Amino acid sequence: QVHLVESGGGLVQPGGSLRLSCTVSGRILDLSVMGWYRQAPGKQREMVARLTVGETTRYLDSVQGRFTIYRDNEKNILYLQMNMLKPEDTAVYYCAADPNGTHRWNAWGRGTQVTVSS
């Protein structure tokens, strides 16, 4: 069972940047797909970005061009670089894994709060 631990959330002003980290307990390249999800109060959880072992990425339309998902294979860490943050980006951000690439996101972190406010 892979364990995921997020860090890097916090309070930032609109237009600012944050980088989220997700530390993986095992070898990150053993996980076919990894991603970042978020859930704002009163809203459904949505996928923000995903990254396959083959380096294919996919982004939520509203974050395209502002967020970047990438990983450090040696440190087994997944990152989400978030730039030009907007108040509507406020949410709890979760790291998740689909280990076999079967659309079964069965490994989740506990989440980290991101608040964008002036």
Backbone as numpy.savetxt, mean C-alpha at the origin, in Angstrom:
# Nx Ny Nz CAx CAy CAz Cx Cy Cz
2.52 -18.91 6.99 1.68 -17.72 6.99 2.56 -16.48 6.99
2.39 -15.67 5.98 3.20 -14.46 5.90 2.61 -13.39 6.79
3.48 -12.62 7.43 3.04 -11.51 8.27 3.48 -10.20 7.64
2.58 -9.23 7.68 2.84 -7.94 7.08 2.67 -6.86 8.12
3.61 -5.94 8.18 3.56 -4.86 9.16 3.80 -3.53 8.46
2.80 -2.66 8.54 2.90 -1.35 7.90 3.49 -0.31 8.85
4.08 0.70 8.25 4.56 1.86 9.01 4.62 3.05 8.06
4.77 4.24 8.64 4.96 5.43 7.82 3.78 6.36 7.70
2.65 5.97 8.26 1.49 6.85 8.20 1.68 8.08 9.09
0.72 8.99 8.99 0.78 10.19 9.81 -0.10 11.28 9.28
0.12 12.48 9.82 -0.63 13.67 9.42 0.22 14.50 8.47
-0.36 14.88 7.36 0.38 15.68 6.37 -0.57 16.71 5.77
-0.02 17.84 5.37 -0.83 18.87 4.75 -1.12 18.54 3.29
-2.21 19.07 2.76 -2.49 18.87 1.33 -1.30 19.30 0.48
-1.00 18.48 -0.51 0.16 18.74 -1.35 1.44 18.09 -0.86
1.40 17.56 0.34 2.58 16.94 0.92 2.79 15.51 0.47
3.81 14.88 1.05 4.18 13.52 0.68 4.36 12.65 1.91
4.13 11.37 1.72 4.42 10.35 2.72 4.88 9.11 2.00
5.69 8.32 2.70 6.05 7.01 2.17 5.67 5.95 3.19
4.82 5.03 2.75 4.42 3.91 3.59 5.35 2.73 3.32
5.61 1.97 4.37 6.42 0.77 4.26 5.64 -0.43 4.76
5.89 -1.57 4.16 5.28 -2.82 4.59 6.40 -3.86 4.67
6.71 -4.25 5.89 7.75 -5.25 6.09 7.15 -6.64 6.03
7.74 -7.47 5.19 7.26 -8.84 4.96 8.08 -9.80 5.80
7.40 -10.76 6.45 8.12 -11.68 7.33 8.98 -12.67 6.57
8.60 -12.95 5.32 9.38 -13.89 4.53 10.04 -13.22 3.35
10.21 -13.98 2.29 10.86 -13.47 1.09 9.80 -12.83 0.19
9.96 -11.56 -0.05 8.93 -10.83 -0.78 8.74 -11.36 -2.20
9.78 -11.90 -2.79 9.66 -12.41 -4.16 8.90 -13.73 -4.22
8.60 -14.32 -3.06 7.76 -15.53 -3.03 6.27 -15.19 -3.15
5.95 -13.91 -3.10 4.56 -13.47 -3.15 4.26 -12.95 -4.55
3.32 -13.60 -5.22 3.05 -13.26 -6.62 2.58 -11.82 -6.81
1.71 -11.40 -5.93 1.17 -10.05 -6.02 1.11 -9.43 -4.64
1.53 -8.19 -4.54 1.36 -7.43 -3.31 0.68 -6.12 -3.63
0.03 -5.57 -2.63 -0.68 -4.34 -2.90 -0.95 -3.52 -1.67
-1.45 -2.34 -1.93 -1.91 -1.42 -0.89 -3.40 -1.16 -1.11
-4.14 -1.28 -0.03 -5.56 -0.96 -0.02 -5.76 0.18 0.98
-6.92 0.81 0.89 -7.25 1.82 1.88 -8.75 1.80 2.18
-9.08 2.26 3.36 -10.48 2.36 3.75 -10.70 3.65 4.52
-11.54 4.49 3.98 -11.91 5.74 4.63 -13.17 5.50 5.46
-13.41 6.33 6.46 -14.60 6.16 7.30 -15.88 6.16 6.47
-16.71 5.15 6.69 -17.98 5.07 5.99 -17.90 4.61 4.56
-16.70 4.22 4.12 -16.53 3.78 2.73 -15.98 2.37 2.68
-16.15 1.75 1.52 -15.62 0.40 1.33 -14.11 0.45 1.12
-13.47 -0.65 1.46 -12.05 -0.77 1.21 -11.82 -0.81 -0.31
-10.80 -0.10 -0.76 -10.49 -0.09 -2.19 -9.00 -0.32 -2.41
-8.70 -0.92 -3.57 -7.31 -1.16 -3.92 -6.69 0.13 -4.42
-5.55 0.48 -3.88 -4.85 1.69 -4.27 -3.79 1.39 -5.33
-3.03 0.34 -5.09 -1.96 -0.01 -6.02 -1.58 -1.46 -5.80
-1.11 -2.09 -6.87 -0.66 -3.46 -6.75 0.60 -3.63 -7.59
1.41 -4.62 -7.20 2.68 -4.89 -7.87 2.87 -6.39 -7.95
3.12 -6.88 -9.14 3.35 -8.31 -9.30 4.84 -8.62 -9.17
5.13 -9.91 -9.03 6.52 -10.32 -8.93 7.26 -9.97 -10.22
6.52 -9.88 -11.31 7.11 -9.51 -12.59 7.18 -8.02 -12.82
6.92 -7.23 -11.79 7.04 -5.77 -11.82 5.89 -5.06 -12.55
4.81 -5.76 -12.79 3.64 -5.08 -13.37 2.91 -4.33 -12.26
2.54 -3.10 -12.55 1.83 -2.29 -11.57 0.44 -1.92 -12.07
-0.41 -1.61 -11.11 -1.75 -1.14 -11.42 -2.17 -0.18 -10.32
-2.82 0.89 -10.71 -3.19 1.94 -9.74 -4.67 2.29 -9.84
-5.21 2.71 -8.71 -6.52 3.32 -8.68 -6.45 4.60 -9.51
-7.46 4.86 -10.30 -7.42 6.02 -11.20 -7.11 7.32 -10.46
-7.67 7.48 -9.30 -7.53 8.75 -8.59 -6.12 8.99 -8.02
-5.28 7.95 -8.00 -3.92 8.13 -7.48 -2.87 8.00 -8.58
-3.31 7.63 -9.77 -2.38 7.48 -10.89 -1.58 8.76 -11.09
-0.26 8.63 -11.17 0.59 9.80 -11.37 1.02 10.47 -10.08
0.39 10.11 -8.98 0.75 10.69 -7.68 1.40 9.65 -6.76
0.95 8.41 -6.85 1.46 7.35 -5.99 2.32 6.39 -6.80
3.32 5.82 -6.12 4.18 4.83 -6.75 4.38 3.66 -5.80
4.13 2.46 -6.30 4.37 1.25 -5.52 5.67 0.62 -6.01
6.49 0.19 -5.07 7.74 -0.47 -5.44 8.21 -1.28 -4.25
9.26 -2.05 -4.45 9.73 -2.91 -3.35 11.26 -2.96 -3.32
11.74 -3.34 -2.16 13.16 -3.61 -1.96 13.29 -5.10 -1.74
13.80 -5.81 -2.72 13.85 -7.27 -2.65 14.83 -7.78 -1.59
15.85 -7.04 -1.32 16.83 -7.48 -0.32 16.31 -7.27 1.10
15.59 -6.18 1.30 15.06 -5.90 2.64 13.67 -6.49 2.86
13.07 -7.02 1.78 11.71 -7.58 1.86 10.70 -6.55 2.36
10.74 -5.40 1.75 9.84 -4.31 2.11 9.11 -3.81 0.86
7.83 -3.62 1.01 7.01 -3.02 -0.03 6.76 -1.57 0.37
6.82 -0.68 -0.60 6.64 0.74 -0.33 5.47 1.31 -1.13
4.94 2.40 -0.60 3.99 3.21 -1.36 4.40 4.66 -1.17
4.97 5.24 -2.20 5.33 6.65 -2.18 4.11 7.45 -2.60
3.69 8.35 -1.75 2.49 9.13 -2.00 2.86 10.61 -2.08
2.64 11.20 -3.23 2.94 12.61 -3.45 1.66 13.38 -3.76
1.73 14.69 -3.63 0.59 15.56 -3.93 -0.67 15.06 -3.24
-0.54 14.79 -1.98 -1.66 14.22 -1.23 -2.83 15.19 -1.13
-4.01 14.61 -1.13 -5.25 15.36 -1.07 -6.06 14.93 0.16
-6.93 15.77 0.64 -7.76 15.37 1.79 -8.52 14.08 1.55
-8.92 13.84 0.31 -9.67 12.61 0.01 -8.80 11.35 0.04
-7.49 11.52 0.22 -6.61 10.37 0.41 -6.60 9.89 1.86
-7.24 10.63 2.74 -7.29 10.26 4.15 -7.99 8.92 4.31
-7.31 8.00 4.98 -7.83 6.64 5.16 -6.84 5.83 5.99
-7.28 4.65 6.36 -6.35 3.65 6.89 -5.83 2.86 5.69
-4.53 2.77 5.59 -3.89 2.08 4.48 -3.40 0.71 4.94
-3.73 -0.31 4.16 -3.37 -1.68 4.47 -2.46 -2.26 3.40
-1.48 -2.99 3.86 -0.65 -3.79 2.97 -1.28 -5.19 2.87
-1.25 -5.76 1.69 -1.87 -7.06 1.49 -1.08 -7.87 0.48
-1.27 -9.19 0.57 -0.59 -10.08 -0.37 -1.55 -11.11 -0.95
-1.37 -11.37 -2.22 -2.06 -12.44 -2.94 -0.95 -13.41 -3.34
-0.59 -14.31 -2.44 0.66 -15.06 -2.59 0.77 -15.88 -3.88
-0.36 -16.41 -4.34 -0.32 -17.30 -5.50 -0.86 -16.67 -6.77
-1.21 -15.39 -6.70 -1.73 -14.72 -7.88 -3.10 -15.22 -8.29
-3.90 -15.64 -7.31 -5.23 -16.20 -7.59 -6.34 -15.26 -7.14
-6.01 -14.00 -6.93 -6.98 -13.01 -6.47 -7.50 -13.32 -5.07
-6.76 -14.10 -4.33 -7.09 -14.35 -2.93 -6.13 -13.57 -2.07
-6.60 -12.43 -1.62 -5.76 -11.58 -0.77 -5.90 -12.08 0.67
-5.07 -13.05 1.01 -5.26 -13.72 2.29 -4.22 -13.35 3.34
-3.44 -12.34 3.09 -2.50 -11.84 4.09 -2.66 -10.33 4.17
-2.88 -9.85 5.38 -3.13 -8.42 5.58 -2.36 -7.90 6.78
-1.92 -6.66 6.66 -1.37 -5.99 7.81 -2.50 -5.36 8.62
-2.12 -4.72 9.72 -3.12 -4.11 10.60 -3.51 -2.71 10.16
-2.76 -2.14 9.27 -3.10 -0.82 8.75 -2.33 0.31 9.41
-2.22 1.40 8.68 -1.60 2.61 9.20 -2.43 3.81 8.74
-2.66 4.73 9.66 -3.55 5.87 9.38 -2.80 6.94 8.61
-3.42 7.41 7.55 -2.92 8.57 6.81 -4.00 9.65 6.85
-3.64 10.81 7.35 -4.57 11.92 7.44 -3.99 13.11 6.69
-4.76 13.61 5.73 -4.33 14.76 4.94 -5.23 15.92 5.30
-4.67 16.89 5.99 -5.47 18.00 6.49 -4.59 19.21 6.76
-5.16 20.38 6.57 -4.44 21.60 6.89 -4.77 22.07 8.31
